[in-house]
Amino acid sequence: MRHVLLLFTLFIPLCISAQKLEISENSEISVLTIGPGNTLNDAFGHSAFRIKDDTTKIDLVFNYGVYDFEAPNFILKFAQGKLNYLIGLNRFDDFYNAYTHQNRSIKEQTLNLSTAEKQKLFNYLIDNYKPENRRYLYDFLFNNCATKIKDVTKLVSNNALEFNTPKNYKKATFRTLIQENLNKNSWGSFGIDLALGSIIDREATPEQHMFLPKNIYSFFKNAKKGNEALVSSNTILFLKKQEQSTSNFLLSPLFIFSLIGLLIIFITYRDYTREKRTKILDIILFGLTGLAGIIILLLWFATDHQTTQNNYNLLWANPLNIILLYQVFKNKLSRWFNKYLKFLVILLCLLVFHWLSGVQVFAIGLIPLLLGIIIRYIYLIKYTGVKKTTVL
């Protein structure tokens, strides 16, 4: 939902003479809903306001969620969740050409607003576009390109809108709504399930469903403004052309982690038959799970992202594994390490409980990896209980 559009074809005098510019009674204000693109960044679609007035020859698009690449420490602030985003302004033909070139559908909903309400909305957007007002703190769930459309429309209508649930409405968690736009066996989906915590596994209210552009479209279509419909007409400006899917299962998380899980199980079985321990496997296993745990902790406590909080992926990606990595470098593991391994198995059992009870849903690609990890831990528990051991 965050896009970089052409920002240099602007109507420059618009911002200078904002107080004097008026739109006619024949003007139209509509909401544009852009379909998903082919990348993770575009997978959730986009929303925008279109201001069209044939009398004054205006045809402009205002859209929220534009990157501010000129912001100091851009990458660091992006990672910390402290990056301000921009409201963008484009001529409609530039906006339209950009998205049709990407083969993304464009739907338009003309809003049923009075002349005064249209002028109020136009003035609000112009004021928002001023340099001192353009930046705002982005939030993926609660302050994005779609929620801005809802909030601004409510504002100019004096909160007189009634959002009725669409006929196809189903109760869902934030995670379910996010994953509806993704292939669950994709790296984008895997990354989201790994980085985002249980906070997105709570049920979203009907209005909160509108953090997705496609739900802005469906809720606006059924919304009322007093006794009248909010939307006077629905038009498809561009329909996406069918494209051949290019997904490759052999490169998917489920396939890759299945190979890794099977490799862990195979090496563990070989160690079991020989009563030996492959040290390099344990070093890699503890190192990577510990490093993953540290990253998850940083996302939780060192950033302002609300969605990365309460992340129970820490039940398998334990940061303590990095601290105790020195143990697996030894030829002979300490006896107390046996108790720590039992603790890790208990954490994995808790993960299964959290998953089954719906506290947090985890990536399906993790299943074979977690199976390999728990088998390895159980073997190491048995191994550390043996007095005489051999290390490879």
C-alpha positions in Angstrom: 0.0 0.0 0.0 3.0 2.3 0.1 4.0 3.5 -3.3 6.3 5.9 -5.0 4.5 7.7 -7.8 5.5 10.5 -10.1 5.6 13.6 -7.9 7.0 16.1 -10.3 4.0 16.7 -12.6 2.2 18.7 -10.0 -0.1 21.6 -10.3 2.4 24.0 -8.5 0.1 27.0 -8.2 -2.4 24.8 -6.4 -0.5 24.9 -3.1 0.3 28.6 -3.5 -3.3 29.8 -4.1 -5.0 27.1 -2.0 -7.2 29.5 -0.1 -8.6 31.0 -3.4 -9.1 27.8 -5.4 -12.8 26.6 -5.6 -14.4 23.8 -7.4 -17.7 24.0 -9.2 -21.1 22.4 -8.4 -20.4 20.0 -11.3 -17.2 18.7 -9.7 -16.9 15.1 -8.7 -14.9 13.5 -5.9 -14.3 9.8 -6.0 -12.3 7.1 -4.3 -9.9 5.1 -6.5 -9.2 1.5 -5.4 -6.1 0.0 -7.0 -5.7 -3.8 -7.2 -2.7 -5.7 -5.8 0.6 -5.9 -7.7 3.2 -8.6 -8.1 5.5 -7.6 -5.2 5.0 -7.8 -1.5 5.0 -4.1 -1.2 2.1 -3.9 -3.7 0.2 -7.0 -2.6 -2.5 -5.2 -0.6 -3.5 -2.7 -3.2 -3.8 1.1 -2.8 -6.4 3.8 -2.3 -6.7 7.4 -3.4 -9.0 10.4 -3.8 -9.7 11.8 -7.3 -10.8 15.4 -7.7 -12.4 16.0 -11.1 -13.9 19.3 -12.2 -14.4 19.9 -16.0 -15.4 23.5 -15.3 -12.0 24.5 -13.7 -10.1 21.8 -15.7 -8.9 20.0 -12.6 -8.3 16.3 -12.6 -6.0 15.4 -9.7 -5.3 12.4 -7.4 -4.3 12.7 -3.8 -3.0 9.5 -2.2 -1.4 8.8 1.2 1.4 6.4 1.9 4.2 7.8 -0.3 7.8 7.2 0.8 9.8 10.2 1.9 13.3 9.1 0.6 14.7 12.5 1.7 14.1 11.7 5.3 17.3 11.5 7.4 18.4 8.0 8.3 15.6 6.6 6.1 16.5 2.9 6.5 17.0 3.1 10.2 13.7 4.9 10.8 11.9 2.5 8.5 13.1 -0.4 10.5 12.3 1.3 13.8 8.8 2.2 12.7 9.5 5.9 13.1 9.5 6.9 9.4 7.1 9.6 8.3 5.2 9.1 5.1 3.8 11.6 2.7 0.6 12.5 1.0 1.2 12.5 -2.8 -0.4 14.6 -5.5 -0.6 13.6 -9.2 -2.4 14.4 -12.3 -5.0 11.7 -12.9 -3.6 10.7 -16.3 -0.1 10.1 -14.8 -1.6 8.1 -11.9 -3.8 6.1 -14.3 -0.9 5.3 -16.7 1.4 4.3 -13.8 -1.0 1.6 -12.6 -2.3 0.4 -15.9 1.4 -0.1 -16.9 1.7 -2.3 -13.9 -1.4 -4.2 -15.0 -3.3 -3.3 -11.8 -7.0 -2.9 -11.7 -8.5 0.5 -11.0 -12.0 1.0 -9.6 -13.7 4.3 -9.0 -16.5 5.2 -6.6 -18.0 8.6 -7.0 -19.0 10.0 -3.6 -22.4 11.5 -3.0 -21.3 14.8 -1.4 -22.8 18.2 -1.4 -20.9 21.1 -3.0 -19.9 22.3 0.5 -18.7 18.9 1.5 -16.7 18.5 -1.7 -15.1 21.9 -1.2 -14.3 21.0 2.4 -12.7 17.7 1.4 -10.7 19.5 -1.4 -9.5 22.2 1.0 -8.5 19.5 3.6 -6.4 17.7 1.0 -4.8 20.9 -0.2 -3.9 21.9 3.4 -2.6 18.4 4.0 -0.3 18.7 1.0 1.4 21.8 2.2 5.1 21.1 3.0 4.6 21.6 6.7 1.6 19.1 6.8 2.6 16.5 4.2 4.3 14.1 6.6 2.5 11.7 9.0 3.5 8.7 11.0 2.5 5.6 9.0 1.0 2.5 10.7 0.2 -0.5 8.6 -3.0 -1.4 10.3 -4.4 1.9 11.6 -2.9 4.8 9.6 -2.3 3.8 6.0 -3.4 4.8 2.6 -6.8 3.1 3.0 -7.6 4.2 6.6 -6.8 7.8 5.6 -9.6 7.6 2.9 -12.1 6.5 5.6 -11.0 9.0 8.1 -11.0 12.0 5.8 -14.4 11.1 4.3 -15.8 10.8 7.9 -14.4 14.1 8.8 -15.9 16.1 5.9 -19.3 14.3 6.5 -19.2 15.4 10.2 -19.1 11.7 11.2 -22.5 11.1 9.7 -21.5 8.0 7.9 -22.9 4.5 8.6 -20.7 1.7 7.4 -22.9 -1.4 6.9 -21.2 -4.7 6.6 -21.1 -6.2 3.1 -23.0 -9.3 2.2 -19.7 -11.3 1.9 -18.4 -10.0 5.3 -16.8 -12.6 7.5 -15.3 -12.1 11.0 -11.5 -12.4 10.8 -8.3 -11.6 12.6 -5.9 -9.1 11.2 -3.5 -11.9 10.3 -6.2 -13.7 8.3 -7.1 -10.5 6.4 -3.4 -9.9 5.6 -2.8 -13.5 4.4 -5.9 -13.3 2.2 -3.7 -11.2 -0.1 -0.8 -13.5 -0.1 0.3 -17.0 -1.1 0.7 -18.7 2.4 3.6 -20.7 1.0 5.6 -17.6 -0.1 8.6 -15.9 1.4 6.5 -12.7 1.9 3.9 -14.6 3.9 6.6 -16.4 5.8 8.3 -13.1 6.7 5.1 -11.6 7.9 4.3 -14.6 10.1 7.8 -14.6 11.5 8.1 -10.8 12.2 4.5 -10.0 13.4 3.3 -11.1 16.8 0.1 -12.3 18.4 -1.3 -8.7 18.4 -2.5 -9.3 14.8 -4.3 -12.6 15.8 -7.0 -10.7 17.5 -10.3 -10.3 15.7 -10.7 -7.0 13.8 -13.9 -5.0 14.1 -15.9 -4.4 10.9 -14.5 -0.9 10.6 -10.9 -2.1 11.2 -11.3 -4.4 8.1 -11.0 -1.1 6.2 -7.2 -1.1 6.6 -7.2 -2.9 3.3 -8.1 -1.0 0.1 -10.4 -3.7 -1.2 -12.4 -3.5 2.0 -12.6 0.3 1.6 -14.3 -0.4 -1.7 -16.8 -3.0 -0.4 -17.7 -1.0 2.8 -18.0 2.3 0.9 -20.3 0.6 -1.6 -22.7 -0.3 1.3 -22.2 2.9 3.4 -25.0 5.4 4.1 -24.7 9.2 4.6 -27.8 10.0 6.4 -30.7 8.4 4.4 -28.6 8.4 1.2 -26.0 6.1 -0.2 -22.4 7.4 0.2 -21.5 6.2 -3.3 -23.5 7.4 -6.2 -21.8 5.3 -8.9 -19.2 2.5 -9.2 -17.0 2.3 -12.3 -14.3 0.0 -13.4 -11.7 2.2 -15.1 -9.2 -0.7 -15.8 -9.5 -4.4 -15.4 -6.4 -6.4 -14.8 -5.4 -8.6 -17.6 -4.8 -12.3 -16.8 -1.2 -13.2 -16.2 0.4 -16.6 -15.9 1.5 -17.5 -12.4 5.2 -17.8 -11.9 5.4 -19.3 -8.5 7.9 -22.1 -8.0 7.3 -24.6 -5.2 10.9 -25.7 -5.3 11.9 -22.3 -4.1 9.1 -22.0 -1.5 9.6 -21.9 2.3 7.7 -25.2 2.8 10.0 -27.0 0.4 13.2 -25.4 1.5 12.5 -26.0 5.2 11.3 -29.5 4.5 14.7 -30.2 3.1 16.4 -28.7 6.1 14.1 -30.5 8.5 14.8 -33.9 6.8 18.5 -33.2 6.9 18.3 -32.5 10.6 16.4 -35.8 11.1 18.7 -37.8 8.9 21.8 -36.6 10.7 20.2 -37.1 14.1 19.2 -40.7 13.1 22.8 -41.4 12.0 24.1 -40.0 15.3 21.7 -42.1 17.2 22.8 -45.3 15.4 26.4 -44.5 16.0 25.9 -43.0 19.5 27.8 -39.9 18.3 27.0 -36.1 18.0 27.6 -34.0 14.9 28.8 -30.9 16.5 28.6 -28.7 13.4 24.8 -29.3 13.2 24.3 -28.2 16.7 26.5 -25.1 16.3 24.4 -24.0 13.2 21.1 -24.9 14.8 21.8 -23.0 18.1 23.5 -20.1 16.3 20.7 -19.5 13.8 17.8 -20.0 16.2 19.5 -17.7 18.7 20.2 -15.0 16.1 16.5 -15.2 14.9 15.4 -14.8 18.5 17.5 -11.7 18.9 16.1 -10.1 15.7 12.5 -10.9 17.0 13.3 -9.3 20.4 14.7 -6.2 18.7 11.6 -5.9 16.5 9.5 -6.2 19.7 11.3 -3.9 22.1 13.6 -1.7 20.0 11.0 -0.4 17.5 7.7 1.4 17.5 6.0 -1.2 15.4 2.8 -2.2 17.2 2.4 -5.3 15.1 5.8 -6.9 16.2 4.8 -7.1 19.8 4.0 -10.3 21.8 5.7 -12.5 19.2 5.7 -16.1 20.3 8.1 -17.2 17.6 10.5 -16.7 20.5 9.3 -20.1 21.7 11.4 -21.8 19.0 13.8 -19.0 18.2 15.3 -18.6 21.7 17.8 -15.8 22.1 19.5 -17.7 24.9 20.8 -20.2 22.3 23.3 -17.6 21.3 24.5 -17.1 24.9 24.8 -20.8 25.4 26.4 -21.5 22.0 29.7 -22.1 23.7 28.3 -25.3 25.2 27.7 -27.0 21.8 31.3 -26.2 20.8 32.5 -28.5 23.5 33.3 -32.1 22.8 31.4 -33.1 26.0 28.2 -31.3 26.9 27.7 -30.3 30.5 25.1 -32.3 32.5 23.2 -29.1 33.4 22.7 -28.5 29.7 20.3 -31.5 29.7 17.9 -29.4 31.8 18.1 -26.5 29.4 17.3 -28.8 26.5 14.3 -30.1 28.3 13.3 -26.4 28.8 13.6 -25.9 25.0 11.3 -28.9 24.4 8.7 -27.5 26.8 8.8 -24.2 24.9 8.1 -26.0 21.6 5.2 -27.7 23.2 3.9 -24.3 24.4 4.3 -23.1 20.8 2.0 -26.0 19.6 -0.5 -25.0 22.3 -0.5 -21.3 21.3 -0.9 -22.4 17.6 -3.8 -24.8 18.3 -5.6 -22.4 20.7 -5.3 -19.5 18.2 -3.2 -17.3 20.5 -0.8 -16.9 17.5 -0.7 -18.5 14.1 2.7 -19.4 12.8 4.1 -19.8 9.2 3.3 -23.2 7.7 6.8 -23.3 6.3 8.0 -23.7 9.9 6.3 -27.1 10.4 9.1 -29.4 9.0 11.8 -27.2 10.6 10.2 -27.4 14.0 9.8 -31.1 13.7 13.5 -31.5 12.9 14.4 -29.2 15.8 12.4 -31.0 18.4 13.7 -34.4 17.3 17.2 -33.0 17.6 16.6 -31.6 21.1 15.1 -34.9 22.3 18.1 -36.8 21.0 20.5 -34.3 22.7 18.6 -34.8 25.9 19.3 -38.6 25.7 22.8 -37.9 24.5 23.7 -35.6 27.5 22.4 -38.2 29.8 25.1 -40.7 28.7 28.4 -40.6 30.5 30.6 -41.7 27.6 30.0 -39.9 24.4 31.7 -39.4 21.1 31.7 -36.2 19.0 32.2 -36.0 15.3 
